[in-house]
Structures are given as C-alpha cells and as structure tokens.
Amino acid sequence: MTPPKEKTSWDFDEFSKWLAHHPESLEPGMRMLEHGLDLGSELTVEVCGVDGLGRPCLMLHVEQFQASVYDKILLLIARLRGGGERYRDLFARPNEPRLFLLAPSFPDAARERLELLASAFPLRCFRIGPPENGRALPSIQLVEMISKIHNLEYLSMLDPKFETRFARRLLQACSALQPAVLCQGGDWPLLLTSATGPVATLMRGEDHLYFAVPGKLRGSSLLLLQDDDAVDLAIDHLLRMQEKGGSNAA
C-alpha cells in the first residue's frame, strides 16, 4: 500500500530562514542581519536587511491588511527617520529606512493605501508563497505599487546633478537584450529582472549611480557607474545572467 503523500508545510518562519541565505531573491546586493531590530518602546522588526548603500531594509510579514498594519508601517519609518543615528554601527545610512512588505496577497483595498505610502517613502511589496509546480524554491513575485514606466523614463526621476549618460547606455542595453531585462519597482532603486528573477539592482546614491550584484565586480558587490568600462562590466554581468538562465534565488 502506497503511503499518503505528505503535505508540504510552509510558513513565514520557514521562509525567513531561507531568505537569510538568499537575500538576492528580493534585491541583488542586499544582505540580511543575523538578528532582528529592536526600535524601542516594544517596537521590533524580526527580519531586517541592509541594501547595497547601507540603508535599513525592514521586512514586515502581513497576513491581513488591518488598520494596525498601516499604523505600524508609519511608526517604523518615523522611528528610524527620527532616531536612526543610534544604529550607525549596523547601517551606513540609518536615517533612510526602506520597507519591504511580504504578504500572500495584496487586495485592492490595501493597494490603494499602499500606493499612497509608496509615494512618501521607499516601499517594496512582494507576494510570497510556498513552492509551486514542483519547484524547490518559494514563490516570490514583485507587486508594483506605482504604474510601470519605460526603462529610460527612470532617468527623468534623477536630480540634474547626476551624470546620466552611463545609466542611459545601461538601460538601453537592458531593453535591447533578448529577452529584455526589465526595470521594476516603480522608483529608485531599480530592480533589474530577467525572465527568471532579479539579476541586479541600479541604485541612486547622493551623487552617483551604482550597479549592485549578488557576487562581485571589480572586487566589490557595488559597482560605481562612472565610466564606459564600468557600464561594459555591468552589461557583461547581465549577458552572463541571461546565458545562465537563472536568478539569484537558487
């Protein structure tokens, strides 16, 4: 007699353990803290990352979007913007928090509110779930909160002080690749994704643009886009990822 097939178990604790070793599944260049973040007054974040520029990436798991969820989101951002300096040992830019919402779904009523929040501070939303179709990896899908725009339109969102010709060349290459590499996220930093998932992140610093990868280019995970050689290296990374046919989640 064939024993019944065991039902796959999956919950956020299991996902967060996996995420600790695969932060690039959300954003290339990110690393995860080994512990949560205590913001005082009984306000904590159990899962927290650091992006390529050293900004806090607060991970908030949401099963249902109740009023208390939005209150907590605003409190988290306000707490770090106002008192982030005490976390200088953990983050290079502790006063510039980013929020990552991880949820099984994003109902229309929640999206209306999240779109407003996304216009006020850096917000990324991901629909997460158990492995599907026999895959070993969790299901992760970026949910856009801001209308999608063409790759090159992101350049108009930069301050005039930025030298955009190198970024323009990179974004033109993203559109020309087959299949094309898409810019996602609705705002900076840009998540560069292929058909199989995120492959790099284009980040906006104070005066320069950076290309973040899960490995290293020129000995670092963060490449300063300041010359044509740097753009060539970034494009070569995208080509290799396309040829590899995989993402950073494996």
C-alpha positions, -999 to +999 in steps of 0.1 A: +000+000+000+014+034-010+015+058+020-003+090+015+018+119+002+029+141+030+015+176+027+042+203+022+044+226+052+053+263+048+051+294+069+068+327+072+093+314+098+104+288+072+106+315+045+126+339+067+152+311+074+155+306+036+157+343+030+186+347+054+207+327+029+191+342-003+185+379+002+192+385-035+159+368-042+144+402-031+172+425-043+207+418-055+233+435-033+213+430-002+225+412+029+205+401+060+212+409+096+217+378+118+190+392+142+160+414+142+160+451+150+147+465+183+135+501+178+125+506+215+091+511+231+081+475+223+086+481+185+106+454+168+113+441+133+121+404+134+137+403+099+159+431+086+183+435+057+208+461+045+209+472+009+239+480-012+241+516+000+238+507+037+202+515+042+179+496+066+155+473+048+127+464+072+109+432+064+073+431+075+052+400+071+014+407+067-013+380+066-042+405+066-041+442+060-058+456+091-057+492+103-030+483+128-007+473+099-006+508+084+000+523+118+030+500+124+044+508+089+043+546+096+057+541+131+086+520+118+096+546+092+091+575+116+112+558+144+142+553+121+140+587+103+139+605+136+163+583+157+182+561+133+216+575+143+218+551+173+220+523+147+251+537+129+270+505+138+246+485+117+238+508+088+258+534+069+225+553+063+204+545+093+180+575+088+170+563+053+148+532+060+132+512+033+102+489+039+096+455+024+061+441+027+059+403+023+023+390+020+004+361+004-018+387-014-024+424-019-062+431-020-074+461-040-083+480-008-048+475+005-032+486-027-050+519-027-034+527+007+000+513-002+002+533-034-001+565-012+026+552+011+049+543-018+048+579-029+060+590+006+089+566+013+107+537-003+083+507-003+086+473-020+058+447-019+063+410-026+037+383-029+052+352-013+041+317-010+052+280-009+070+263-038+048+258-068+048+233-097+073+210-082+099+237-077+121+237-046+122+275-042+095+296-025+072+317-048+083+354-048+066+380-070+072+417-070+039+436-068+042+471-084+026+498-064+034+525-089+025+523-126+051+507-148+071+530-170+096+525-198+132+518-187+146+552-199+118+572-181+135+565-148+163+589-158+138+618-157+134+610-119+171+618-112+184+651-099+201+672-127+234+668-109+236+632-120+256+622-150+230+601-168+248+590-200+263+559-184+229+549-169+212+556-202+236+533-220+230+506-194+192+509-196+192+509-234+212+477-232+186+462-208+158+469-234+179+455-263+187+422-246+166+392-257+147+386-236+147+421-223+159+429-188+131+449-171+134+478-146+109+472-119+099+487-086+083+520-098+110+541-082+147+541-073+165+518-066+156+499-098+153+461-097+166+447-129+149+414-137+151+388-163+125+361-171+138+341-141+140+368-114+162+397-102+197+398-116+210+432-104+200+465-088+206+500-101+210+523-071+209+561-067+235+574-042+239+611-032+260+620-063+265+587-082+247+557-096+257+522-086+251+487-100+247+461-073+251+424-078+250+393-056+286+385-063+315+408-070+325+430-099+359+447-096+362+431-062+330+446-048+293+439-049+287+476-057+300+490-090+302+528-094+289+537-129+314+564-136+329+554-169+322+532-200+344+504-186+320+501-156+290+501-179+307+474-201+312+453-169+276+458-159+262+448-193+286+418-193+270+407-160+235+409-175+246+389-205+261+362-184+229+360-163+208+357-194+231+329-207+230+312-174+192+313-175+190+315-137+183+341-110+200+347-077+174+328-057+189+293-062 
